[in-house]
Amino acid sequence: MKFLITILQDEDGMFIAECPVIPGCVSQGKTEKEAIANIQEAIKECLEVRAEKGMPLTVITREVEVSV
């Protein structure tokens, strides 16, 4: 399965990775590469837990337009 992730660098220099379609699925790493590897593992674990609990694997996401 393929998932979109977000990556940002915090004020301490850590890279924070999140999978927006899986609530609470967040990880981090000292490098962007490490953060990506860690979020891949986190996604796998989150999906396993959600499946065991009978929860939907992902949530619905939509694109909206906002005028600024």
N, C-alpha and C positions, 0 to 999 in steps of 0.2 A: 504494500500500500504506500502511496505517496501522500505527504502532508506538507502544507505550507508552514513555515516557522518564521518567527521574528527574532532578530538578534540586535541587541543594543549594548553599548559599553557604558557601564556605570561610572560614578565619580571616583571609584577606587581602581578603575582599570579592568575590572572583571567583565567578561562577556556574558550577558544574560540571554538565554534562548527560551522561547515560549512557543507552544503549539496552540494557537487561539481556538481551534475547534474542539480541543479536549480541555474542559475546565480544570484548572489547577495544575496543568502539565507544564512545569517550568524547570529549567536546569541552568547551570552556569559552567564556566571554564576560564582558565587563565588566558587562553587564546581562543580565537574564533573557531579554529579547528577542534579544539577540545570541547567547546560549548556545543558544537554540532554533534560530536560523538556522544556527548552526555545526553542531549535532548533526544537522540535516536533511542537510546536505552530507556529514557524516561517515558517516551511514547509507548514503547513496547510494554513496559510495566503498567502504565496507566490503562492501556487497552485490556490487559489481562485482568486487572482488578475490576474494571467496569464490566467486563464479560462475566466474571465470577459472581458479581452482585446483581446481574440482570439489568444493568443500566445501559442506556443507549451509548454506543461507543463514541459518538461525536455529537456536537450540537450544530444547529443550523447557523450558517453565517450568510450575511447579505451585504451587498455593496450599496451604499447610499451616497448621494451627492449633497455636499454642503457648500453654500456660497460663503466666501470670506471676503 
